[in-house]
Amino acid sequence: MMKAQQTRRRHQIDAAIVRIMKTRKQLKHMGLLTEVVEQLRQRFQPSGTDIKKRIEALIDQDYLEREETDRGVYNYKA
């Protein structure tokens, strides 16, 4: 896969995660994965690994945080 396409897909995954979390505020890992795949499936089929990497990147960028009491739950911060 070309680098430009990978970059475009990363941005699309990020945008989908932020859109979903902005609306939901708090979501479990599997719920977020399911919704991201649902939103992007007409463009491409993102892998669970790719989505997880993008979630971690968004946590590092302070868009999301893990719930203190349940590490499988994400909260929207931004």
C-alpha positions in Angstrom: 0.0 0.0 0.0 1.3 3.4 -0.9 2.4 5.8 1.9 -0.1 8.5 0.8 -3.0 6.0 1.0 -1.8 4.9 4.5 -1.7 8.5 5.7 -5.2 9.2 4.3 -6.6 6.1 6.0 -5.0 7.1 9.3 -6.6 10.5 9.1 -10.0 8.9 8.2 -9.7 6.6 11.2 -8.8 9.5 13.5 -11.7 11.6 12.2 -14.2 8.7 12.7 -12.9 8.1 16.3 -13.1 11.7 17.2 -16.6 12.1 15.7 -17.9 9.1 17.5 -16.4 10.1 20.9 -17.5 13.7 20.6 -21.0 12.5 20.3 -20.8 9.6 22.9 -18.4 11.2 25.4 -17.7 7.7 26.9 -17.5 4.3 25.1 -16.2 0.8 25.7 -13.4 -0.4 23.4 -15.5 -2.9 21.5 -18.3 -0.4 21.0 -15.8 2.1 19.6 -14.2 -0.5 17.3 -17.6 -1.5 15.9 -18.7 2.0 15.2 -15.5 3.0 13.5 -15.7 -0.1 11.2 -19.3 0.7 10.5 -18.5 4.3 9.6 -15.6 3.5 7.4 -16.7 0.2 5.8 -17.9 1.9 2.6 -14.4 3.5 2.0 -12.2 0.6 3.2 -12.1 -2.1 5.9 -9.9 -0.9 8.8 -8.2 -3.6 10.8 -8.7 -3.8 14.6 -4.9 -3.3 15.0 -5.0 -0.1 12.9 -7.9 1.3 15.0 -6.2 0.4 18.2 -3.0 2.2 17.1 -5.0 5.3 16.2 -6.8 5.2 19.6 -3.4 5.1 21.3 -2.2 8.0 19.2 -5.3 10.0 20.1 -4.7 9.2 23.8 -1.1 10.5 23.4 -2.5 13.7 21.7 -4.9 14.2 24.6 -8.1 13.7 22.6 -9.1 10.6 24.6 -8.3 9.1 27.9 -8.8 5.7 29.5 -11.3 5.5 32.3 -9.4 5.2 35.6 -11.6 2.4 37.1 -12.1 0.5 33.8 -9.2 0.5 31.3 -11.4 -0.8 28.5 -13.5 2.4 28.5 -12.5 5.6 26.8 -13.5 9.2 27.6 -13.5 12.1 25.2 -11.3 15.0 26.4 -10.8 17.6 23.8 
